[in-house]
């Protein structure tokens, strides 16, 4: 399958998850995308999957306390100043589940894009997507940078624990990414990037199968909007 | 006719007080290999960037004089327009790789310069074969070792069939055999090459001419035999030391012992298996071996950063390890605060460590504002300040000039009786100067 067709399919699944209203339908899309992500090597997929699941879990936990919908309370809590009565209703739980699964589906779609697609071919096919594809390629580099900072600290006898401890690494990680970006830009210019008259290696032909995938992607979006 | 020419080139970076290059004149003939030597900060990288047109186009600054590449004035032609006539390989391969597959990475430059579509893959495969890396064509760049990445970068440059090849510390991550092979490939290309490298003996074997820079000025421009004479008389430290001059060290108690150690990073094959190593207080042990033999992994096991999957690793006292990449020591926003991390913010000790590494007066500087050489020393200060019982250093001489290397050896020897020291390095000259004992992975241990 051409990367362009694969991107269309992933984007369609994510869009369908956002458009669908039924919990079961969103769950099926999220599970399907999760299964796709499992094709990536375990050590690489862990970062993406854990990040997505933690974010979706947090959304599921917080939503019932923020939303105020429904008339079938499951639990009634104390009255909190400003927020009023804290309670959890059946409708709030359902809404939280749908929203969490939507977020998970979008996260898994991005993970599948980052982990499984041939970004080089995508760059070639969609020129305007070059910055996005380059940024995606920087993700593993950022992971390595973060691990390197932690290792350098451990090499000095300093253990970093918890989210708060790791938060101190955000600033050096950002600085590191900026520095790396500048160096990469310099190297790209030295290699002729931006020059007029660019050519490219011959592209693989667009096949009937790719057209079918794009048609299926469109159908998935329509189904998500109309029936799911 | 000269391929490249610099005529009275003077260049000052933006916000700098003094010029990085001062009145430099130089000509390169086709097929000539010129080694650019000089201390850290002497202007070697700036000179290479001037020949690539990156100075002044990418960096800005004040540019005087003239640089011509194949008759093109670099002031009026952008670096991207020079690509193909000139090709560069920078020091850190990770920071010049754009794409994720090797063959596409090599093809990237060819696409940019407008090579006919049906020729691109042919030339990319030829270039990979020319640097002995044809087998890497379909690999993902993320899977490659540092040495393999450097060869891919060279292939990317060679594929352009340039008239001038610029190499900035191209062998810094390669073991001696791989570095020799790399330079032989370069010389065999038959094009003009300007190469900067701190490992002098190796580079002199392959160069025709030597350019020695100091404070941005050319101190020497001579053929290799004359350059060796000049260095022997004026800069003898550049021609290497003659051993560490120490008697057999007084080996104390065992501080670190690895027995039958096995370690694998994931479910795959172990990186090291059945490794035995003992480090005693008072000795400096050098660990060498080819790329990919597990030197860094053993170093991390010795420092307690990794736990073995099998076998035993015993560590007595406090261990500290210096990683290869000095940019890992840029967490805080001041140099003294960075060094103080390992001693719970003890600023007095941090200042002492900075002074010992020649960084007095730079306490308030941001670590990222320091030069590469200064960053190397900051990283070392961050580790030495701990005064560890077991000190592990991974490639501490990468990018370090001979003068600094000699100072580092002196520093390590000065405190060595109080600790056990393990130095992982490809640098044979440094091993000869600093180590009491040398171990080459895969070969029988050898006493130096």
Interface residues (C-beta under 8 A of the other chain):
Chain A: X42 X43 X118 X119 X120 X123 X134 X137 X140 X141 X148 X149 X151 X152 X153 X154 X155 X156 X157 X158 X168 X169 X171 X172 X175 X176 X179 X180 X183 X184 X185 X186 X187 X188 X189 X190 X191 X192 X193 X194 X195 X197 X198 X199 X200 X201 X202
Chain B: X52 X53 X54 X57 X58 X78 X79 X80 X81 X83 X84 X86 X87 X88 X90 X92 X94 X95 X96 X98 X99 X100 X101 X104 X107 X108 X109 X110 X111 X112 X113 X114 X115 X116 X117 X118 X120 X121 X142 X156 X160 X266 X267 X300 X303 X305 X318 X319 X320 X321 X322 X323 X325 X327 X328 X329 X330 X331 X333 X341 X342 X368 X379 X382 X383 X386 X392
